[in-house]
């Protein structure tokens, strides 16, 4: 099961920016049922959906914290990492990290 977990995580990493990425799509890509995918992820303590969300949030936070990305709007960054709505992105970002995406950006004088 650990090798299936590694394959699933690799598929997720390669398709993270795709807004259509879902546990069902991951399961189909690695040849298991969505229920079996959930069992594969059990040792991680998070569901496949939560894992995808957390990976997207981490990537978005890295971009937001990079001073070289100041030319991108928060909406553009959210969209780049598969979030359809900036409002949803801001809500889940704040819930995960305790601050807004705008507060994550470095202050440049």
N, C-alpha and C positions, 0 to 999 in steps of 0.2 A: 504493500500500500504506500510505502514511503516513496517508491519510484513513481507511482502514479501522482502523488502529491507534487513531486518535483516537476513532472511533465505538466501538470495543471498550472503550477505557479509560473513555469516558463511560458506557457501559452498566454496566460494573463499578462505577464510582463510585455510580451510582444504585441499584444492587442489592447493595451491599457487605454490608449487614446481613442479607441473606437467606441462611440456612444452606444452601439448595439451589443457591446460585450455584456454577457449575462452568464449566470451559472449554467443555464440550459445550453448556451452556446459552448461554454468550456467543456461541459459533460459530453456533448456531441463530438467535439473536436478530439477528445482523448478516448472516446469509445466506451463511455460508461453512462449510466442513467443519472439524472439529477440527484436522486436519492443516494446513489452510491457515491457521487461527488461529495455530498454532505458528510457521509461517513469517512471519506478520505481526509476531509478537513477537520474532523473531530479532534485529533491530537493537537491541533494548533489553537484550539479554544475559540476560534471564530468561524462563522459560516462562510461559504464561498462569496456570498454577496457582500458581507462585511469586509472580507479580505480585499475584494476588488475596490470597494469604497476607500478603505484605508490606504491602499497603494496609490490610488488617484490623488487622495488628499496629500500624501507625502510628496509626490512628484510636483503637485501644484505649489506646495509650500516651498520646495527647493527653488522653483522658478521665481516665486514672489520674493524670496530672500536674496536673489541674485541681482546686484545693482545693474548688471547688463541687461536686465529684462524690464527696466523702467518704461521703455517705449510701448510695452504691451499693457493693455487695460486688464483689469481684473476679470472682466467678462471674457476677454480673449483667452486668458490663461485657463479659466474655468472650462471654456469650450474645447481648448486644446486637450484637456484631460478627461473629456467625455461627459462633462456636466452640461445638461441641456438648458439649465436656468442659473443665472447668477445668484438669484435669491436663494435657491436651494443650496448652491455651492457655499454661499456665505453662512447659511444656517448650519450646515453640517461641519464646515470648517471651524466655526466658533465652538460648536459642541465638542469637537475633537481636541482642539488646541487651546481653547480658552481665550481666543482673541480673534478679531476679524482678519480677513485677508489683507485689508488696507493697513492694519496695525503691524502686519508681518513685514511689510516692505521697509527696507532701510531708509532712514531719513537722510536725504541728500540736500546739502546747502549750496 
